């Protein structure tokens, strides 16, 4: 199994419950993005482009896909959206202030030692909104245990260094953005925020 395949594993899990939760997650993201109606989007930490393949954006949306790994961007660049791939970090975005109508940052913040820096950067480059998702704890870890994943760490993914629930994620975001609307997408939390 390649590293790229390992990262994509959950999106192709044959378990019908996992499939239902993944579809529901992307449905919530799609609804959040549809309410914003952006013409341009930064997909920050895009990975292999799963969000775009799942139809979270309207056709014709101009999308810049950003990730740290070139191999992920090669796979993500097969998506049917105008735009460009950029290899870079969410901690130091190579874009001017207000460069995009919206920024999308899914399943990234929990991997960062200093996630507040990423939130500030994404709010800086987004004119209208930033949409985040993070695992909802402790449910995400419980789900991993039930699937037999990461048992030695009690279900905690080895790359997750941040852990939030609804209360703590709102408390984390509130000083960094102007408005925070949290949505349940069990076992994830989705936040639609307005930049300052």
Secondary structure, 3 states (H helix, E strand, C coil): CCHHHHHHHHHHCCCHHHHHHHHHHHHHHHHHHHHHCCCEEEEECCCCCHHHHCCCCCCCCEEEEEECCHHHHHHHCCCCCCEEEEECCCCCCCCCCCCEEEEEEECCHHHCCCHHHHHHHHHHHEEEEEEEEEEECCHHHHHHHHCCCCHHHCCCCCCCCCCECHHHHHHHHHCCCCEEEEEEECCEEEEEEECC
